[in-house]
Amino acid sequence: FVFDLEGRLLPRKSTANLCLGILARIQPALMIPRERFQCGLEPFPVTVPYLDCFNTGIDFGGMGKVTVELLVRKAS
């Protein structure tokens, strides 16, 4: 998933399938760089590098345990 500094999902730059469970876990982590930026600090480094989520599981049409790496970088 690709987000802007305001926490908005940028679907045209995102290649992963949408997973609401992991999005719920990512949202609080997105607020850390945003708050740092608003305080005049560099939004880096990321303090929460990995997040995971348990969804319904492969047997029920889900993906099982999903783990994502959170990277913050300047927009290109």
C-alpha positions, 0 to 999 in steps of 0.5 A, spaced: 500 500 500 502 507 498 499 512 503 501 520 503 503 523 509 495 525 511 494 517 511 490 517 505 491 511 501 493 512 494 490 506 490 494 508 483 501 507 486 498 501 490 499 494 488 497 489 494 490 487 494 486 491 499 485 488 506 481 492 511 484 488 517 491 490 515 489 497 514 486 498 521 493 496 523 497 501 519 493 507 520 496 508 527 503 507 525 501 512 519 500 518 524 507 517 527 510 520 521 505 525 520 505 528 527 513 528 527 512 532 520 507 537 523 512 538 529 517 541 524 521 534 525 523 529 520 518 524 519 523 519 519 525 514 522 519 509 522 518 506 529 514 501 527 517 497 522 513 491 521 505 490 522 501 483 522 494 481 522 490 475 522 485 475 517 479 469 516 485 464 514 486 461 507 481 455 509 475 461 509 478 465 503 483 469 506 490 470 506 492 467 513 497 471 517 499 478 513 505 481 515 507 488 512 514 492 512 512 500 513 517 504 510 517 512 509 520 515 504 519 522 500 514 522 494 517 521 487 
